[in-house]
Amino acid sequence: MRIVAIIPSRYGSTRFEGKPLALILGKPMIQHVYESAARAQRVSAVVVATDDERIADAVRRFGGQVQMTAVENRSGTDRVAEAAEQLGLSATDIVINVQGDQPLVHPDCFDAVVAPLLEDPHLAMSTLAFVIQDPREYTDPKDCKVVMDYRNNALYFSRAAIPFDRDGQPDMKAYKHLGVYAYTRRFLEIFRQLPSGYLEQIEKLEQLRALEFGHPIKVVITAHDSPEVDLPEDIRRIEILLRG
């Protein structure tokens, strides 16, 4: 069994064009993510999946592996599925999908997200969550929240504040979803054949496609936060955290 980390990356963005190539402490953002994935113990290979030659050239310059994919992919997961097919991965291989705008993603996150799939051969998909520390993230729609059942299977993902703390419980915990997923290659093929889900289109959250069509997602709670870069002004905050 191979465990391959694939980083879907596109140049176009309505809020931050060229984001994967933005410099953070002198390195392109995509390089920070790539190098973190490469330091994970269980990951055997790291690949950037892109449809843009500018990103591909940047990856090659720092010695990374790149796989060109089609422009038409509906989501990052669809792009990862195409790259996995092109790489010739077997049905039982495990693919990690990590978003390319998480320059602080910890190498341990890659090892943690694949653990449920290694323990349960019937499981097809897992992801990560982090206990929210900053109250702003609980209400900010750019931070995705997740609620789980008692077995840590995802019940729902939303940009809204879930669960809603009606009575102001002092010990209420909310979880931020982190953009790191693991799947079997077999499930990736199933996922890419599914139509876009109704909730997926409303919330603009691709993982909801799996839940809408009855595929469980195991959630692993990690001790490592992985803040995303959404806007150019986020870079200074990330650089301060990296220096610290």
C-alpha positions in Angstrom: 0.0 0.0 0.0 1.3 3.5 -0.9 0.3 6.6 0.9 0.6 9.6 -1.4 -0.1 13.3 -0.5 -1.5 15.3 -3.4 -1.8 19.0 -3.2 -4.5 20.5 -5.6 -3.4 23.9 -6.7 -4.8 26.5 -9.1 -3.7 29.9 -10.0 -7.0 31.7 -10.3 -8.8 33.0 -7.2 -11.3 35.8 -7.0 -9.9 37.1 -3.7 -6.2 36.3 -4.1 -5.0 35.5 -7.7 -1.7 33.5 -7.8 -2.0 32.6 -4.1 0.1 29.3 -4.3 3.0 31.4 -5.5 2.8 34.1 -2.9 6.1 34.4 -1.0 6.1 33.5 2.7 9.5 34.1 4.3 11.0 33.9 0.8 9.4 30.7 -0.3 6.3 30.1 -2.4 3.3 29.1 -0.2 3.0 25.8 -2.1 6.6 24.9 -1.2 5.8 25.3 2.6 2.9 22.8 2.2 4.9 20.4 0.1 7.9 20.3 2.5 5.6 19.7 5.5 4.0 16.8 3.7 7.4 15.4 2.8 8.4 15.3 6.4 5.4 13.1 7.4 6.6 9.6 8.4 3.9 7.7 6.6 3.9 9.6 3.3 5.8 7.9 0.5 5.4 10.6 -2.1 4.2 14.2 -2.5 2.7 15.5 -5.7 1.2 18.9 -6.7 -1.8 18.6 -9.0 -2.3 21.7 -11.1 -3.7 23.0 -14.4 -1.3 26.0 -14.5 2.2 26.0 -15.9 3.3 28.9 -13.6 2.6 26.7 -10.6 4.2 23.7 -12.2 7.4 25.6 -13.0 7.6 26.9 -9.4 7.2 23.3 -8.1 9.9 22.0 -10.4 12.3 24.8 -9.4 12.3 23.7 -5.8 12.6 20.0 -6.8 9.0 18.9 -6.3 6.9 16.5 -8.3 4.0 17.9 -10.3 1.1 16.4 -12.2 -0.8 18.4 -14.8 -4.6 18.1 -14.6 -7.6 19.4 -16.5 -9.0 22.9 -16.1 -12.6 21.6 -15.7 -12.3 19.9 -12.3 -15.3 20.9 -10.1 -13.3 20.9 -6.8 -9.9 20.1 -5.3 -10.9 16.6 -4.6 -11.9 16.0 -8.2 -8.4 17.3 -9.2 -6.8 15.0 -6.7 -8.8 12.0 -8.1 -7.6 12.8 -11.6 -4.0 13.0 -10.5 -4.3 9.7 -8.6 -5.6 8.1 -11.8 -2.7 9.5 -13.8 -0.2 8.3 -11.3 -1.5 4.8 -11.6 -2.3 4.3 -7.9 -4.0 1.1 -7.0 -7.5 0.9 -5.6 -6.2 0.2 -2.1 -3.6 2.9 -2.0 -4.3 5.9 0.3 -4.4 9.4 -1.0 -4.1 12.5 1.2 -5.6 15.7 -0.1 -4.1 18.8 1.6 -5.1 22.3 0.5 -2.2 24.3 -0.8 -3.1 27.4 1.2 -2.1 25.9 4.6 1.6 26.8 4.9 1.6 25.9 8.7 0.2 22.4 8.3 2.1 20.1 10.6 3.7 16.9 9.4 1.9 15.0 12.1 -1.4 15.9 10.5 -0.7 13.7 7.6 0.1 10.7 9.8 -3.0 11.3 11.9 -5.5 11.6 9.1 -4.5 8.2 7.5 -4.6 6.3 10.9 -8.4 5.5 10.7 -8.0 4.1 7.2 -5.1 1.9 8.3 -7.1 0.6 11.3 -10.4 0.0 9.5 -10.2 -1.5 5.9 -13.9 -0.7 5.4 -13.4 3.0 6.0 -13.1 5.1 2.8 -12.6 8.7 4.0 -11.3 10.7 6.9 -10.4 14.3 7.8 -9.1 16.5 10.6 -10.6 19.0 13.1 -9.2 21.3 15.7 -10.9 22.7 18.8 -11.6 26.3 18.2 -9.6 28.6 20.4 -10.4 32.0 18.8 -14.0 33.0 19.2 -13.9 34.8 15.9 -13.5 31.5 14.0 -16.7 30.2 15.5 -18.8 32.8 13.7 -16.6 33.6 10.7 -18.0 31.9 7.6 -14.5 31.5 6.1 -13.7 29.0 8.8 -15.6 25.8 8.3 -17.1 24.1 11.3 -17.9 20.4 11.8 -20.1 18.4 14.2 -19.6 14.7 14.9 -21.5 11.8 16.5 -20.1 9.9 19.5 -17.9 7.7 17.2 -16.4 10.8 15.6 -18.2 10.4 12.3 -19.0 13.7 10.7 -22.7 14.7 11.0 -22.4 18.0 9.1 -19.9 20.6 7.9 -21.0 24.3 7.7 -19.7 27.8 7.4 -22.3 28.7 10.1 -21.7 28.5 13.8 -22.5 24.9 14.7 -23.5 23.7 17.1 -25.4 26.8 18.0 -24.8 27.5 21.7 -28.3 28.6 22.6 -27.9 28.9 26.4 -24.2 29.9 26.5 -22.8 26.6 27.9 -19.5 27.3 29.6 -17.9 24.0 28.5 -19.3 24.0 25.0 -16.7 22.9 22.4 -16.8 23.8 18.7 -14.5 22.3 16.1 -12.9 23.9 13.1 -12.5 21.7 10.0 -9.0 21.6 8.6 -8.5 21.1 4.9 -6.7 17.7 5.1 -8.4 14.6 3.9 -7.5 10.9 3.4 -9.3 8.5 1.0 -8.7 5.1 -0.6 -8.1 5.5 -4.3 -11.2 3.3 -4.8 -13.4 5.9 -3.0 -11.9 8.8 -5.0 -13.2 7.2 -8.1 -16.6 6.9 -6.6 -16.5 10.5 -5.4 -15.6 12.0 -8.8 -18.6 10.1 -10.4 -21.1 11.6 -8.0 -23.1 14.7 -9.0 -22.5 17.9 -7.2 -24.6 17.8 -4.0 -27.3 20.4 -3.2 -25.7 21.3 0.2 -22.3 21.3 -1.4 -23.4 23.9 -3.9 -25.0 26.1 -1.2 -22.2 26.0 1.4 -19.4 25.7 -1.2 -17.9 22.8 0.8 -16.9 19.8 -1.4 -16.8 17.3 1.5 -20.6 17.6 1.8 -20.9 15.7 -1.4 -19.8 12.6 0.4 -22.2 13.0 3.3 -25.2 13.8 1.0 -24.7 10.6 -0.9 -24.4 8.5 2.2 -20.6 8.0 2.5 -19.3 8.4 6.1 -16.3 10.6 7.0 -14.3 9.8 10.1 -13.0 12.9 11.9 -9.7 12.9 13.7 -9.1 15.6 16.4 -5.6 17.1 16.0 -3.6 19.2 18.4 -2.1 21.2 15.5 -4.0 24.1 14.0 -3.5 24.8 10.3 -4.7 28.3 9.5 -5.5 29.0 5.9 -4.4 32.0 3.7 -7.4 33.6 2.2 -6.3 37.1 1.5 -2.9 38.8 0.9 -3.1 40.4 4.4 -3.0 36.9 6.0 0.6 36.4 4.9 2.0 38.7 7.6 0.2 36.8 10.3 1.5 33.5 8.9 5.0 34.8 8.8 4.8 35.9 12.4 3.7 32.4 13.4 6.4 30.8 11.4 9.1 32.9 13.0 7.7 32.1 16.4 
